[in-house]
Amino acid sequence: GPGVRVFVRAGRLTFSYADASLATELVEEAPGRFRFAEPALGPEWLAFDSVIDGQAQRLIFSGIPLYRIDLP
C-alpha cells in the first residue's frame, strides 16, 4: 500500500502521503473510524486497530491494511 503519515497538527488528527507535502485533516465519523475533512463526502475511510502501549500498529485505509513503522 501507499506510505502514509498520521500525526497531530494544532490538536487535530492529520493524514498525508509520505511523499507529499499536502496534509488533510481527519474527522471521526464513528468511534474509531475516520474520514477526510475535505471532500466531506469522499468515499475513503480510515480505522486504527491493534493498539499496543497506546499506539495503533495498523491502519485500515479503505480496506487496505497498513502497518506502523517508526521513522527517525
C-alpha positions as CSV (number, residue, x, y, z in Angstrom):
1,G,0.0,0.0,0.0
2,P,1.0,3.6,0.0
3,G,3.3,5.1,2.5
4,V,1.3,7.5,4.8
5,R,1.8,9.6,7.8
6,V,-0.8,10.3,10.5
7,F,0.1,13.0,13.1
8,V,-1.5,15.6,15.2
9,R,-1.4,19.2,14.0
10,A,-3.0,22.0,16.0
11,G,-4.8,19.4,18.1
12,R,-6.3,17.7,15.0
13,L,-5.6,14.3,13.6
14,T,-4.0,14.8,10.2
15,F,-3.1,12.5,7.3
16,S,-0.6,12.8,4.4
17,Y,1.0,10.6,1.9
18,A,4.7,10.1,2.9
19,D,6.0,11.5,-0.4
20,A,3.6,14.6,-0.5
21,S,3.5,17.8,1.5
22,L,-0.3,18.1,1.3
23,A,-1.8,17.2,4.6
24,T,-5.5,16.6,5.2
25,E,-7.4,16.8,8.5
26,L,-9.3,13.8,9.6
27,V,-12.7,13.8,11.3
28,E,-14.2,11.0,13.4
29,E,-17.4,9.7,11.8
30,A,-17.9,6.8,14.2
31,P,-15.9,5.6,17.2
32,G,-12.5,4.6,15.9
33,R,-13.5,5.3,12.2
34,F,-12.4,8.5,10.4
35,R,-12.8,10.2,7.1
36,F,-11.1,13.1,5.3
37,A,-12.5,16.5,6.3
38,E,-12.4,17.5,2.6
39,P,-14.1,16.4,0.5
40,A,-16.8,15.8,3.1
41,L,-18.5,13.1,1.0
42,G,-15.4,11.3,-0.2
43,P,-15.5,7.5,-0.1
44,E,-12.2,6.9,1.7
45,W,-12.3,5.9,5.4
46,L,-9.6,5.1,8.0
47,A,-9.7,2.9,11.1
48,F,-7.0,2.2,13.6
49,D,-6.5,-1.1,15.5
50,S,-4.0,-3.4,17.1
51,V,-3.2,-0.9,19.8
52,I,0.0,-1.6,21.9
53,D,1.1,0.8,24.6
54,G,-1.3,3.4,23.4
55,Q,-0.1,3.3,19.7
56,A,-2.1,1.8,16.9
57,Q,0.0,-0.7,15.0
58,R,-2.3,-1.0,12.0
59,L,-4.3,1.5,9.9
60,I,-7.1,0.2,7.7
61,F,-7.3,2.7,4.8
62,S,-10.4,2.0,2.8
63,G,-10.0,-1.8,3.4
64,I,-6.2,-1.9,2.8
65,P,-4.1,-2.7,5.9
66,L,-1.1,-0.5,6.5
67,Y,1.3,-1.3,9.3
68,R,3.2,1.1,11.6
69,I,6.9,1.6,11.3
70,D,8.8,4.2,13.3
71,L,10.9,6.6,11.3
72,P,13.7,8.7,12.7
